[in-house]
Amino acid sequence: MDIYILSSGRSNKQTTWASLPRDVQARTKIVVPHNEREAYKAFPLFSTPPEIKGIGPTRQWVLENSAKKVVMLDDDLVFAMRREDNPSLFQNATDAEVVKLFKDIETHLDDHAHVGVATREGGNRNTEDYILNTRMMRVLAYNAELVRGHKLKYHRVQFMEDFDMTLQLLRLGYSNLLINWIVQNQSGSNLQGGCSQYRNVQTQELAAHMLKEHHPDFVRVVIKQTQVAWTGMKQRTDVVISWKKAYSEGATKYGSR
């Protein structure tokens, strides 16, 4: 299984890399734009060709150039375990627990086309070990061979490309599995580097409407107010997605797989 951290403009702050135990780091490469290779030379790299620009084309290139199983990680992640005394609360994950997580991802890619890891935000509401057919973000694992076989594309929208891929697979009847016995969190959205280099209110709005155009029966465009997640933005155009409905209709049409 290939493990990749996708990064840009953050060579001096590799939070996800620092959160990985050495055993996992040894299997991990950082995917960076071609023109940032020198800045990231301290890390094992998988640099994209010069013509690959933006997060969607980068994810597509990784899918097309990876092993059968692939994990893509955002570059600003930390991991937390549910507490035994109260599983709705969390504590920092140990190295052994993070190693176990990546083994679990690899195992479940044998019977699921796509696997993710739950977010700490809202993680207190559902404490089951695994959740089926729901949102995946920030940790995205695929049976890349299967995705390539269906010729699914990651670069149809500029942002929320992860949601688009999840919906494409669910609508083909491929159930996803969200690992929930451990969770991941990030330091914040729209921070310096990453997609914040070219994402703004206008491009976010366009991506939301494009996502709805691709999946009109499963995506609703809404306006969300925010004070924390998006620095300097009091409101943004976002989406509400019917994940389980997408899978249900896909499974009805193609069979559950």
C-alpha positions in Angstrom: 0.0 0.0 0.0 1.4 3.4 -1.0 1.1 6.2 1.5 1.3 9.8 0.4 1.1 13.2 2.1 -0.1 15.9 -0.3 1.6 19.2 0.4 2.4 22.6 -1.0 3.9 25.7 0.5 4.4 24.1 3.9 7.9 22.6 3.8 8.7 24.1 7.2 5.6 22.7 8.9 4.9 19.1 8.2 2.4 18.2 10.9 1.2 14.9 9.4 4.7 13.7 8.8 5.6 14.5 12.5 2.5 12.6 13.6 3.5 9.4 11.9 5.6 6.7 13.7 8.9 5.8 12.0 7.5 2.5 10.7 4.8 4.5 8.8 7.2 7.2 7.7 9.4 4.6 6.1 6.5 3.8 3.8 5.4 7.4 3.2 6.3 10.0 0.5 5.3 13.6 0.3 3.7 14.7 -3.0 4.8 18.2 -3.9 4.5 20.4 -7.0 7.5 20.1 -9.4 8.7 23.6 -8.6 8.8 22.9 -4.8 11.2 20.0 -4.8 14.1 22.0 -3.5 12.1 23.3 -0.6 11.0 19.8 0.5 14.4 18.1 -0.1 14.6 17.0 3.5 11.7 14.6 2.9 11.2 11.5 0.7 9.4 13.0 -2.3 7.1 12.0 -5.0 7.0 15.2 -7.1 4.4 15.8 -9.8 5.3 16.7 -13.4 5.4 20.4 -14.2 2.1 20.3 -15.9 0.2 19.1 -12.8 -1.2 22.0 -10.9 -3.9 22.1 -8.2 -5.2 19.5 -5.7 -7.6 17.7 -8.1 -5.1 17.0 -10.8 -2.5 16.1 -8.2 -4.9 13.5 -6.6 -5.6 12.2 -10.1 -1.9 11.9 -10.9 -1.3 10.0 -7.6 -4.1 7.6 -8.4 -2.7 6.9 -11.9 0.8 6.3 -10.6 0.2 4.3 -7.4 0.0 0.7 -6.3 -3.2 -1.2 -6.1 -3.9 0.4 -2.7 -3.2 4.0 -1.9 -3.7 6.4 1.0 -3.7 10.2 0.5 -3.2 12.3 3.6 -3.6 16.0 4.1 -0.4 17.6 5.5 -1.8 19.1 8.7 -3.1 16.1 10.6 -2.8 14.7 14.1 -4.5 11.6 15.4 -6.4 10.9 18.6 -7.8 7.8 20.3 -11.1 7.4 22.0 -10.7 7.1 25.8 -11.6 3.7 27.3 -13.5 5.3 30.2 -15.5 7.6 27.9 -15.4 6.9 24.1 -16.9 10.3 23.3 -13.7 11.9 24.6 -10.2 11.7 23.1 -6.5 11.5 24.0 -3.4 11.7 21.8 -2.8 8.5 19.8 0.3 6.5 20.5 2.7 5.4 17.8 1.4 1.8 18.2 -2.2 3.0 17.7 -1.3 4.9 14.5 0.6 1.9 13.1 -2.5 -0.2 13.9 -4.6 2.4 12.0 -2.7 2.0 8.7 -2.8 -1.8 9.0 -6.6 -1.5 9.5 -6.9 0.7 6.4 -4.9 -1.8 4.3 -6.9 -4.7 5.5 -10.3 -3.1 4.8 -9.3 -2.0 1.3 -9.6 -5.7 0.5 -13.3 -5.5 0.9 -14.1 -1.8 0.4 -13.3 0.4 -2.6 -12.7 3.4 -0.4 -11.8 3.8 3.3 -11.5 6.9 5.5 -10.8 8.0 9.0 -13.4 9.9 11.1 -12.8 13.5 12.0 -12.5 14.5 15.6 -15.0 17.3 15.0 -18.4 15.7 15.8 -16.7 12.5 16.8 -18.4 12.5 20.2 -21.8 11.9 18.5 -21.1 8.4 17.2 -18.7 6.1 19.0 -19.1 2.9 16.9 -15.8 1.5 15.7 -16.8 1.8 12.0 -19.4 3.8 10.0 -20.6 3.0 6.5 -21.4 5.2 3.6 -20.6 8.7 4.8 -18.3 11.6 4.2 -14.6 11.0 3.8 -12.1 13.8 4.1 -8.4 14.5 4.9 -7.5 10.7 5.0 -8.6 9.1 1.7 -7.7 5.5 0.9 -8.7 3.7 -2.3 -8.5 0.5 -4.2 -6.7 2.6 -6.9 -6.8 -0.3 -9.4 -10.6 -0.3 -9.2 -10.9 3.4 -9.5 -8.7 3.4 -12.5 -10.7 0.6 -14.0 -13.8 2.7 -13.9 -11.9 5.7 -15.3 -13.2 7.9 -12.5 -11.8 11.4 -12.4 -10.6 13.5 -9.5 -10.2 16.8 -11.4 -13.8 17.5 -12.4 -14.1 20.2 -9.7 -11.4 22.6 -8.4 -12.3 22.0 -4.7 -14.3 19.4 -2.8 -12.8 16.9 -5.3 -12.7 14.4 -2.4 -16.5 14.6 -2.1 -16.9 14.2 -5.8 -14.8 11.0 -5.8 -16.7 9.6 -2.9 -20.0 10.3 -4.6 -18.8 8.8 -7.9 -18.0 5.5 -6.0 -21.1 5.4 -3.9 -23.3 6.0 -7.0 -21.7 2.9 -8.6 -22.7 0.9 -5.5 -19.3 0.8 -3.8 -19.8 1.1 -0.1 -17.2 3.1 1.9 -15.9 2.4 5.4 -15.0 5.1 7.9 -12.7 4.0 10.6 -14.1 5.6 13.8 -12.2 3.9 16.7 -9.4 6.5 16.1 -10.0 10.0 14.7 -8.0 12.7 12.9 -7.9 16.4 13.3 -6.3 19.3 11.6 -4.8 22.6 12.8 -7.3 24.7 10.7 -8.7 25.3 7.2 -7.5 28.0 4.8 -4.2 28.3 6.6 -1.1 29.5 4.7 0.0 27.0 2.0 -2.1 24.2 0.6 -5.3 25.0 -1.2 -5.5 28.4 0.5 -3.0 29.6 -2.0 -5.8 29.7 -4.6 -9.1 29.1 -2.8 -11.3 32.1 -2.1 -15.0 32.8 -1.6 -15.6 32.9 -5.4 -13.7 29.7 -6.3 -15.4 27.9 -3.4 -18.8 29.0 -4.6 -18.1 27.8 -8.2 -16.9 24.4 -6.9 -20.0 23.9 -4.8 -22.3 24.6 -7.8 -20.2 22.4 -10.1 -20.4 19.5 -7.5 -24.2 19.9 -7.6 -24.2 19.8 -11.4 -22.4 16.5 -11.3 -24.7 15.0 -8.5 -27.9 17.0 -8.6 -30.0 14.5 -6.7 -27.5 14.2 -3.8 -26.0 17.7 -3.3 -27.6 20.8 -1.9 -25.8 24.2 -2.0 -26.1 26.2 1.2 -24.5 29.3 2.8 -22.7 28.6 6.0 -21.6 31.1 8.7 -18.1 30.5 10.2 -15.8 32.3 12.6 -13.0 29.8 13.1 -12.4 27.4 10.2 -11.9 29.9 7.4 -9.8 32.8 8.4 -11.2 36.1 7.3 -14.4 34.6 5.9 -17.6 35.2 7.8 -19.6 33.1 5.4 -19.0 30.7 2.5 -20.9 28.7 0.0 -20.9 25.0 1.0 -22.8 21.8 0.3 -25.0 19.3 2.2 -24.6 15.8 0.7 -26.9 12.8 1.0 -24.2 10.1 1.2 -26.4 7.2 2.1 -29.0 8.1 -0.5 -26.2 8.1 -3.1 -25.1 4.6 -2.0 -28.6 3.3 -1.8 -29.5 4.3 -5.3 -26.1 3.0 -6.6 -26.6 -0.3 -4.9 -30.1 -0.6 -6.3 -28.9 0.1 -9.8 -25.6 -1.8 -9.9 -25.8 -4.1 -6.8 -23.9 -3.6 -3.5 -20.2 -4.1 -3.9 
